[in-house]
Amino acid sequence: MTQFISPGATIGIIGGGVTAFQMANTANSMGMRTVVLAPTQTDIAFEKADIPLVGDATDRTALKELTQLSTVMTFTDENVDGSLLAELATANQLPSGVDILTVTQDRYLEKVFLDDLNMNILPYTQVITPNDIKEAVDTIGYPALLKPIQKGMGVDQQLLLSTADDVARAQQLLQQRPYILEAYLQDIKEVAVIVAKAGAEVRIGPVIQNYFDRHQLKASSVRANVDPAVIVEIRRIAAKISEKLAYTGIFSLEFFLASNGTLYVKRVYPGPKLYGHLMLNTSDISEYELHLRAILGWPLPELQLAEDGVGIPLRSEDMDAVLTQIQIKPDWRFTFYPTGGELTGEIQIVGDLKAIKASVNATGHFVIQ
């Protein structure tokens, strides 16, 4: 059972960017002080941090200083050194633990974890040497996606194999590290769910539909446009995975939904996700407050979908269009972040989904398919 932490305590946040910015902002509103460990002096999360620490998430010296300053600590994503954290922090300081990192940092171990739970996942196999690729494709078939086992690497490290020529090219490019070859689906929907866990308390959020373009999140919506039976199955899967994870905090599950209705578990992520920002205006509580409540030993509220809505992350190339929309969309909610990060802000729109999508698509800039 996570110990109760009173307002006035200091929360150590490992990681920078928008996630750490929002986490620190929420922690401040809950009466907590924050110390943020981020990689550069210009990180936007320092705008909200009481104590800024510059350093990498795997830096022993920086992490040791963080533990000395923090009552309780959390990481904003999986890009941390779990063994180092476990060595430096006490169990009370790190209520989330590090077990989830063994699942989420390694694509092969993640597949094994899901396989052991009898989850439906895409066919996959491990690739070690260039000669393994042809044999792997013979097993998986075309098209297939070759990915490094270690997560956190960019999509430029992934190769889509559709022909024998692609296999030959992959054999030439393959670096000396293990890979996963996974079946590749076309014509799919991508959906996700945020789950909060604190001991026996588990709260499952609404199913979110995500819209990507070249691996970049362009928009999210709830309710997801899926069959009610899919919602039931996603909630069942979320409850089962939550039961098996030794973890405190929020995590997300992402899924592929094939055109024939087959649901595949895609990924497990620790901590908040960009699409989870939609919860604040549609479920009346932010994913950041849920996460902080869990690690602070505060009770978790029941999650109800209060209103349908759409969230659109904003980048620098969107700003001209945004300035127009601010002047003509009184019901759209605009948030902007300090300059210096990849994201410049976001739009949240609540109401009838059909009307929202029509309004968004009519901008001529933003598109929700």
The 8 nearest C-alpha neighbors of each residue, nearest first, counted from 0:
[[1, 198, 2, 197, 296, 199, 94, 3],
 [2, 0, 296, 94, 3, 294, 295, 91],
 [1, 3, 296, 0, 4, 295, 91, 294],
 [2, 4, 296, 295, 297, 1, 5, 294],
 [5, 3, 295, 296, 2, 6, 8, 297],
 [4, 6, 7, 8, 3, 295, 31, 30],
 [7, 5, 30, 31, 8, 29, 4, 32],
 [6, 8, 31, 30, 5, 32, 9, 4],
 [7, 9, 31, 6, 70, 32, 5, 10],
 [10, 8, 32, 69, 70, 33, 31, 11],
 [9, 11, 33, 71, 69, 72, 70, 32],
 [12, 10, 72, 34, 69, 33, 35, 71],
 [11, 13, 35, 73, 74, 72, 36, 34],
 [14, 12, 74, 36, 35, 75, 73, 56],
 [15, 13, 37, 75, 36, 19, 12, 74],
 [14, 16, 37, 19, 44, 42, 18, 17],
 [17, 15, 18, 19, 44, 43, 20, 42],
 [16, 18, 20, 19, 21, 44, 15, 43],
 [19, 17, 21, 20, 16, 22, 75, 15],
 [18, 20, 22, 15, 44, 21, 17, 16],
 [21, 19, 44, 17, 23, 18, 22, 16],
 [22, 20, 24, 18, 19, 23, 17, 25],
 [23, 21, 19, 25, 24, 20, 287, 18],
 [24, 22, 26, 20, 25, 21, 47, 19],
 [23, 25, 21, 27, 22, 26, 47, 20],
 [26, 24, 28, 22, 27, 23, 21, 288],
 [25, 27, 23, 29, 31, 28, 24, 22],
 [26, 28, 31, 30, 24, 29, 25, 32],
 [27, 29, 25, 26, 30, 24, 31, 23],
 [30, 28, 26, 27, 31, 25, 6, 288],
 [31, 29, 6, 27, 28, 7, 26, 32],
 [32, 30, 7, 27, 26, 6, 8, 29],
 [31, 33, 9, 27, 8, 49, 10, 7],
 [34, 32, 10, 9, 49, 48, 11, 23],
 [33, 35, 50, 11, 48, 51, 49, 12],
 [36, 34, 12, 51, 52, 48, 11, 13],
 [35, 37, 52, 13, 53, 14, 12, 54],
 [38, 36, 15, 14, 53, 54, 39, 35],
 [37, 39, 54, 55, 53, 36, 15, 40],
 [40, 38, 41, 42, 53, 37, 54, 55],
 [39, 41, 42, 53, 38, 37, 45, 52],
 [40, 42, 39, 43, 339, 45, 44, 38],
 [41, 43, 44, 39, 40, 45, 16, 15],
 [42, 44, 45, 46, 16, 337, 41, 20],
 [45, 43, 20, 46, 19, 42, 15, 16],
 [44, 46, 48, 47, 43, 51, 42, 35],
 [45, 47, 44, 43, 48, 20, 337, 42],
 [48, 46, 45, 44, 23, 24, 20, 49],
 [49, 47, 45, 50, 33, 34, 51, 35],
 [48, 50, 33, 34, 32, 47, 51, 45],
 [49, 51, 34, 48, 33, 35, 52, 45],
 [52, 50, 35, 45, 34, 48, 36, 53],
 [53, 51, 36, 35, 54, 37, 50, 34],
 [54, 52, 37, 38, 36, 39, 40, 51],
 [53, 55, 38, 37, 61, 36, 52, 58],
 [54, 56, 38, 58, 57, 37, 53, 61],
 [55, 57, 79, 58, 13, 14, 54, 78],
 [56, 58, 80, 55, 79, 59, 62, 83],
 [59, 57, 55, 61, 60, 56, 62, 54],
 [60, 58, 62, 61, 63, 57, 83, 56],
 [59, 61, 63, 62, 58, 64, 54, 65],
 [62, 60, 64, 58, 63, 59, 54, 65],
 [63, 61, 65, 59, 64, 60, 58, 66],
 [62, 64, 60, 66, 65, 61, 59, 87],
 [65, 63, 67, 61, 62, 66, 60, 68],
 [64, 66, 62, 68, 63, 67, 69, 61],
 [65, 67, 63, 69, 68, 64, 88, 62],
 [68, 66, 64, 65, 69, 63, 70, 62],
 [67, 69, 65, 66, 64, 70, 9, 34],
 [70, 68, 9, 11, 66, 71, 10, 67],
 [69, 71, 9, 92, 10, 8, 72, 68],
 [70, 72, 92, 10, 69, 93, 11, 9],
 [73, 71, 11, 93, 10, 92, 12, 69],
 [72, 74, 12, 13, 11, 93, 75, 95],
 [75, 73, 13, 76, 12, 14, 72, 270],
 [74, 76, 270, 14, 13, 18, 19, 73],
 [77, 75, 270, 74, 78, 269, 14, 268],
 [76, 78, 79, 100, 269, 104, 103, 75],
 [79, 77, 76, 151, 80, 56, 104, 57],
 [78, 80, 56, 77, 57, 81, 74, 76],
 [79, 81, 57, 83, 82, 84, 78, 56],
 [80, 82, 84, 97, 83, 79, 85, 100],
 [81, 83, 85, 84, 80, 86, 97, 87],
 [82, 84, 86, 80, 81, 85, 87, 59],
 [85, 83, 81, 87, 86, 82, 88, 80],
 [84, 86, 82, 83, 88, 87, 81, 97],
 [85, 87, 83, 84, 88, 82, 89, 81],
 [86, 88, 84, 85, 63, 83, 89, 66],
 [89, 87, 85, 84, 92, 86, 66, 93],
 [88, 90, 92, 91, 93, 87, 85, 86],
 [89, 91, 93, 92, 94, 88, 96, 85],
 [92, 90, 89, 93, 94, 71, 2, 1],
 [93, 91, 71, 89, 90, 72, 88, 70],
 [92, 94, 90, 72, 95, 91, 96, 71],
 [95, 93, 96, 91, 294, 247, 90, 92],
 [96, 94, 247, 246, 93, 248, 97, 294],
 [97, 95, 94, 93, 98, 246, 90, 247],
 [96, 98, 81, 100, 99, 95, 85, 101],
 [99, 97, 100, 101, 96, 245, 246, 102],
 [98, 100, 102, 97, 101, 103, 246, 244],
 [101, 99, 103, 102, 98, 97, 104, 77],
 [100, 102, 99, 98, 103, 104, 105, 108],
 [103, 101, 109, 100, 99, 108, 104, 105],
 [102, 104, 100, 105, 101, 109, 267, 268],
 [105, 103, 150, 100, 101, 102, 149, 77],
 [104, 106, 149, 108, 148, 107, 103, 150],
 [107, 105, 148, 109, 108, 110, 149, 104],
 [106, 108, 110, 109, 105, 148, 111, 179],
 [109, 107, 111, 110, 105, 106, 102, 112],
 [108, 110, 102, 106, 112, 107, 111, 103],
 [111, 109, 107, 113, 108, 112, 114, 106],
 [110, 112, 114, 108, 109, 113, 115, 107],
 [113, 111, 109, 115, 110, 114, 108, 116],
 [114, 112, 116, 110, 118, 115, 111, 109],
 [113, 115, 111, 117, 116, 112, 118, 110],
 [114, 116, 112, 113, 117, 111, 118, 110],
 [115, 117, 113, 114, 118, 112, 240, 239],
 [118, 116, 114, 115, 113, 119, 120, 112],
 [119, 117, 113, 116, 114, 120, 264, 115],
 [118, 120, 263, 264, 117, 121, 262, 114],
 [121, 119, 263, 264, 118, 122, 265, 113],
 [120, 122, 182, 123, 263, 181, 119, 264],
 [123, 121, 182, 181, 139, 120, 124, 180],
 [124, 122, 181, 180, 121, 182, 139, 179],
 [123, 125, 180, 179, 135, 126, 181, 122],
 [124, 126, 179, 178, 180, 127, 123, 177],
 [127, 125, 178, 131, 179, 177, 128, 132],
 [128, 126, 177, 178, 131, 125, 176, 129],
 [127, 129, 131, 130, 126, 132, 175, 173],
 [130, 128, 170, 131, 132, 173, 127, 171],
 [129, 131, 128, 132, 133, 170, 134, 127],
 [132, 130, 128, 129, 134, 126, 133, 135],
 [133, 131, 135, 134, 130, 129, 136, 126],
 [134, 132, 136, 135, 131, 137, 130, 166],
 [133, 135, 137, 131, 132, 136, 138, 130],
 [134, 136, 132, 138, 133, 137, 131, 139],
 [137, 135, 139, 140, 133, 138, 134, 132],
 [136, 138, 134, 135, 140, 139, 133, 141],
 [137, 139, 135, 136, 140, 134, 124, 123],
 [140, 138, 136, 137, 182, 135, 122, 123],
 [139, 141, 136, 137, 138, 142, 143, 182],
 [142, 140, 143, 161, 160, 136, 139, 162],
 [141, 143, 161, 183, 160, 140, 182, 159],
 [144, 142, 182, 183, 160, 141, 181, 159],
 [143, 145, 159, 181, 180, 158, 183, 160],
 [144, 146, 180, 158, 157, 179, 159, 181],
 [147, 145, 157, 179, 178, 148, 144, 180],
 [148, 146, 178, 149, 179, 177, 156, 150],
 [149, 147, 178, 106, 105, 179, 177, 107],
 [150, 148, 105, 147, 104, 106, 151, 152],
 [151, 149, 104, 152, 105, 148, 106, 147],
 [150, 152, 153, 149, 78, 104, 77, 154],
 [153, 151, 150, 156, 154, 149, 147, 155],
 [154, 152, 155, 156, 151, 157, 150, 147],
 [153, 155, 156, 157, 152, 214, 158, 146],
 [154, 156, 153, 157, 158, 152, 146, 147],
 [155, 157, 154, 153, 152, 146, 158, 147],
 [158, 156, 146, 154, 155, 145, 159, 144],
 [159, 157, 145, 144, 160, 156, 146, 169],
 [158, 160, 144, 143, 145, 161, 157, 142],
 [161, 159, 165, 143, 142, 162, 144, 166],
 [160, 162, 142, 141, 165, 159, 143, 163],
 [163, 161, 165, 164, 160, 166, 141, 142],
 [162, 164, 166, 165, 167, 161, 160, 133],
 [163, 165, 167, 162, 166, 168, 161, 160],
 [166, 164, 168, 160, 162, 163, 167, 169],
 [167, 165, 163, 169, 164, 168, 170, 160],
 [166, 168, 164, 170, 165, 169, 163, 171],
 [167, 169, 165, 171, 166, 170, 164, 172],
 [170, 168, 172, 166, 171, 167, 173, 165],
 [169, 171, 129, 167, 173, 168, 172, 166],
 [170, 172, 168, 169, 173, 167, 129, 174],
 [173, 171, 169, 170, 174, 168, 129, 167],
 [172, 174, 170, 169, 171, 129, 175, 128],
 [175, 173, 176, 172, 177, 128, 171, 129],
 [174, 176, 173, 177, 128, 127, 129, 178],
 [175, 177, 174, 178, 127, 147, 148, 173],
 [178, 176, 127, 148, 126, 147, 175, 179],
 [179, 177, 147, 148, 126, 146, 125, 127],
 [178, 180, 125, 146, 126, 148, 145, 124],
 [179, 181, 145, 124, 123, 144, 125, 146],
 [180, 182, 123, 144, 143, 122, 179, 183],
 [183, 181, 143, 122, 121, 139, 144, 123],
 [182, 184, 143, 142, 144, 181, 185, 141],
 [185, 183, 182, 187, 186, 257, 142, 143],
 [184, 186, 187, 183, 257, 258, 142, 188],
 [187, 185, 258, 184, 257, 188, 256, 259],
 [188, 186, 257, 256, 185, 258, 255, 189],
 [187, 189, 256, 255, 190, 257, 186, 208],
 [190, 188, 255, 209, 254, 208, 256, 187],
 [189, 191, 208, 254, 207, 209, 253, 188],
 [190, 192, 253, 207, 252, 206, 254, 208],
 [191, 193, 206, 252, 251, 204, 207, 205],
 [192, 194, 251, 204, 250, 203, 252, 249],
 [193, 195, 203, 249, 250, 202, 251, 204],
 [196, 194, 249, 202, 248, 201, 203, 250],
 [195, 197, 201, 247, 248, 200, 249, 198],
 [198, 196, 247, 200, 293, 199, 248, 201],
 [197, 199, 200, 0, 196, 247, 1, 201],
 [200, 198, 197, 201, 196, 242, 0, 241],
 [201, 199, 197, 198, 196, 202, 299, 195],
 [202, 200, 196, 195, 199, 197, 203, 194],
 [201, 203, 195, 194, 301, 302, 204, 196],
 [204, 202, 194, 193, 195, 201, 205, 302],
 [203, 205, 193, 302, 192, 194, 202, 206],
 [206, 204, 207, 304, 192, 203, 221, 222],
 [205, 207, 192, 191, 223, 204, 221, 222],
 [208, 206, 221, 191, 223, 190, 220, 192],
 [207, 209, 190, 223, 220, 219, 189, 221],
 [208, 210, 219, 189, 190, 218, 207, 211],
 [209, 211, 218, 217, 216, 219, 208, 212],
 [212, 210, 216, 215, 217, 214, 213, 209],
 [211, 213, 215, 214, 217, 216, 210, 218],
 [212, 214, 215, 211, 216, 154, 217, 210],
 [213, 215, 212, 211, 216, 154, 217, 210],
 [216, 214, 211, 212, 213, 217, 210, 218],
 [217, 215, 211, 218, 210, 214, 212, 209],
 [216, 218, 211, 210, 311, 215, 312, 212],
 [219, 217, 311, 210, 310, 216, 209, 312],
 [220, 218, 209, 310, 208, 309, 274, 210],
 [221, 219, 309, 208, 207, 308, 222, 223],
 [222, 220, 223, 207, 307, 308, 208, 309],
 [221, 223, 307, 220, 224, 207, 206, 205],
 [222, 224, 208, 221, 207, 225, 206, 220],
 [223, 225, 222, 226, 208, 221, 220, 207],
 [226, 224, 223, 227, 229, 230, 228, 222],
 [225, 227, 228, 229, 230, 224, 260, 223],
 [228, 226, 230, 229, 225, 231, 232, 224],
 [227, 229, 231, 226, 230, 232, 225, 233],
 [228, 230, 232, 227, 226, 231, 233, 225],
 [231, 229, 227, 233, 228, 232, 234, 206],
 [230, 232, 228, 234, 229, 233, 235, 227],
 [231, 233, 235, 229, 234, 230, 236, 228],
 [234, 232, 236, 230, 235, 231, 237, 229],
 [233, 235, 237, 231, 232, 236, 238, 230],
 [236, 234, 232, 238, 233, 237, 231, 239],
 [235, 237, 233, 239, 234, 238, 240, 232],
 [238, 236, 234, 240, 235, 239, 241, 233],
 [237, 239, 241, 235, 236, 240, 234, 242],
 [240, 238, 236, 242, 241, 237, 235, 243],
 [239, 241, 243, 237, 242, 238, 236, 244],
 [242, 240, 238, 244, 239, 243, 237, 196],
 [241, 243, 239, 240, 244, 238, 245, 199],
 [244, 242, 240, 241, 245, 239, 116, 238],
 [245, 243, 241, 246, 242, 240, 99, 98],
 [246, 244, 98, 243, 99, 247, 96, 242],
 [245, 247, 95, 244, 96, 99, 248, 196],
 [246, 248, 95, 197, 196, 94, 293, 294],
 [249, 247, 290, 293, 196, 195, 294, 95],
 [250, 248, 195, 290, 270, 194, 196, 269],
 [249, 251, 269, 270, 194, 268, 193, 195],
 [250, 252, 193, 268, 192, 194, 267, 269],
 [251, 253, 267, 192, 191, 266, 268, 193],
 [252, 254, 191, 266, 265, 190, 264, 251],
 [255, 253, 264, 265, 190, 263, 189, 191],
 [254, 256, 189, 263, 262, 188, 265, 257],
 [255, 257, 262, 188, 187, 261, 189, 260],
 [258, 256, 187, 261, 260, 259, 255, 262],
 [257, 259, 260, 187, 186, 256, 261, 188],
 [260, 258, 257, 261, 256, 262, 187, 186],
 [261, 259, 257, 258, 256, 262, 229, 226],
 [262, 260, 257, 259, 256, 263, 258, 255],
 [261, 263, 256, 255, 260, 257, 254, 264],
 [264, 262, 120, 255, 119, 254, 265, 256],
 [263, 265, 254, 120, 266, 119, 253, 255],
 [266, 264, 254, 253, 263, 255, 120, 267],
 [265, 267, 253, 252, 264, 268, 254, 109],
 [266, 268, 252, 251, 103, 253, 269, 250],
 [269, 267, 251, 250, 103, 252, 266, 270],
 [270, 268, 250, 76, 77, 251, 249, 267],
 [269, 271, 250, 75, 249, 76, 268, 272],
 [272, 270, 286, 275, 75, 249, 287, 250],
 [273, 271, 275, 274, 270, 276, 251, 18],
 [272, 274, 275, 276, 271, 18, 312, 277],
 [275, 273, 276, 272, 219, 277, 310, 209],
 [274, 276, 277, 272, 273, 278, 286, 271],
 [277, 275, 274, 278, 273, 279, 285, 286],
 [276, 278, 275, 279, 310, 274, 280, 281],
 [279, 277, 282, 281, 276, 280, 285, 275],
 [280, 278, 285, 284, 283, 277, 281, 282],
 [279, 281, 278, 283, 282, 277, 349, 284],
 [280, 282, 306, 278, 305, 279, 283, 304],
 [281, 283, 304, 278, 305, 303, 284, 279],
 [284, 282, 279, 280, 281, 278, 285, 305],
 [285, 283, 279, 282, 278, 286, 288, 289],
 [284, 286, 279, 287, 288, 278, 289, 276],
 [285, 287, 289, 288, 275, 290, 271, 278],
 [288, 286, 290, 285, 289, 22, 291, 25],
 [287, 289, 291, 285, 290, 286, 292, 25],
 [288, 290, 286, 292, 287, 291, 293, 285],
 [291, 289, 248, 287, 249, 293, 288, 292],
 [290, 292, 288, 294, 293, 289, 295, 287],
 [293, 291, 297, 295, 289, 290, 294, 288],
 [292, 294, 248, 197, 290, 291, 296, 295],
 [295, 293, 291, 296, 292, 94, 248, 247],
 [296, 294, 4, 292, 293, 297, 3, 291],
 [295, 297, 3, 1, 2, 293, 294, 292],
 [296, 298, 292, 295, 293, 3, 299, 294],
 [299, 297, 296, 292, 300, 293, 197, 200],
 [298, 300, 297, 292, 301, 289, 293, 200],
 [301, 299, 302, 298, 202, 289, 284, 303],
 [300, 302, 202, 303, 299, 203, 204, 201],
 [303, 301, 204, 300, 282, 202, 304, 203],
 [304, 302, 282, 305, 301, 204, 205, 283],
 [303, 305, 282, 306, 281, 205, 302, 307],
 [306, 304, 282, 281, 303, 283, 307, 280],
 [307, 305, 281, 304, 308, 350, 349, 282],
 [308, 306, 221, 350, 349, 222, 281, 352],
 [307, 309, 349, 348, 221, 220, 350, 281],
 [308, 310, 220, 348, 219, 347, 349, 221],
 [309, 311, 347, 219, 218, 277, 346, 220],
 [310, 312, 218, 346, 345, 217, 313, 347],
 [313, 311, 345, 344, 217, 346, 218, 310],
 [314, 312, 344, 345, 343, 342, 317, 311],
 [313, 315, 342, 343, 317, 316, 341, 312],
 [314, 316, 317, 318, 343, 313, 342, 341],
 [315, 317, 314, 318, 319, 313, 320, 343],
 [318, 316, 315, 314, 320, 319, 313, 321],
 [317, 319, 321, 320, 315, 316, 322, 314],
 [320, 318, 322, 321, 317, 323, 316, 315],
 [319, 321, 323, 318, 322, 317, 324, 364],
 [322, 320, 318, 324, 323, 319, 325, 317],
 [323, 321, 325, 319, 320, 324, 318, 326],
 [322, 324, 321, 320, 325, 326, 319, 327],
 [323, 325, 321, 327, 326, 322, 328, 320],
 [326, 324, 322, 323, 328, 327, 321, 329],
 [325, 327, 324, 323, 328, 322, 329, 321],
 [326, 328, 324, 325, 329, 323, 330, 331],
 [327, 329, 330, 331, 324, 325, 326, 332],
 [330, 328, 331, 327, 325, 326, 332, 324],
 [331, 329, 328, 332, 348, 349, 327, 347],
 [330, 332, 348, 328, 329, 347, 333, 346],
 [333, 331, 347, 346, 348, 330, 334, 329],
 [332, 334, 346, 345, 331, 347, 335, 344],
 [335, 333, 344, 345, 346, 332, 336, 347],
 [336, 334, 344, 343, 345, 333, 337, 313],
 [335, 337, 344, 343, 338, 334, 342, 17],
 [338, 336, 43, 339, 335, 343, 340, 46],
 [339, 337, 340, 336, 343, 43, 342, 341],
 [338, 340, 337, 43, 341, 41, 42, 343],
 [339, 341, 342, 338, 43, 16, 343, 42],
 [342, 340, 314, 343, 339, 315, 16, 17],
 [343, 341, 314, 340, 344, 313, 312, 315],
 [342, 344, 314, 336, 313, 335, 315, 341],
 [345, 343, 335, 313, 336, 334, 342, 312],
 [344, 346, 312, 313, 334, 311, 333, 335],
 [345, 347, 333, 311, 332, 310, 334, 312],
 [346, 348, 310, 332, 309, 331, 311, 333],
 [349, 347, 331, 309, 308, 332, 310, 346],
 [350, 348, 308, 307, 309, 306, 347, 351],
 [351, 349, 307, 308, 352, 306, 348, 355],
 [350, 352, 354, 353, 355, 307, 349, 308],
 [353, 351, 355, 354, 356, 350, 308, 307],
 [352, 354, 356, 355, 351, 357, 358, 350],
 [353, 355, 357, 352, 351, 356, 358, 350],
 [356, 354, 352, 358, 357, 353, 359, 351],
 [357, 355, 359, 353, 358, 354, 360, 352],
 [356, 358, 354, 360, 355, 359, 361, 353],
 [357, 359, 355, 361, 356, 360, 354, 362],
 [360, 358, 356, 361, 357, 362, 365, 355],
 [361, 359, 366, 357, 362, 358, 365, 356],
 [360, 362, 358, 363, 359, 357, 364, 365],
 [363, 361, 364, 360, 359, 365, 358, 324],
 [362, 364, 361, 360, 365, 366, 359, 320],
 [363, 365, 362, 366, 320, 360, 317, 361],
 [366, 364, 360, 359, 362, 363, 367, 361],
 [365, 367, 360, 368, 359, 364, 363, 356],
 [368, 366, 356, 360, 218, 365, 210, 359],
 [367, 366, 210, 356, 360, 218, 357, 211]]
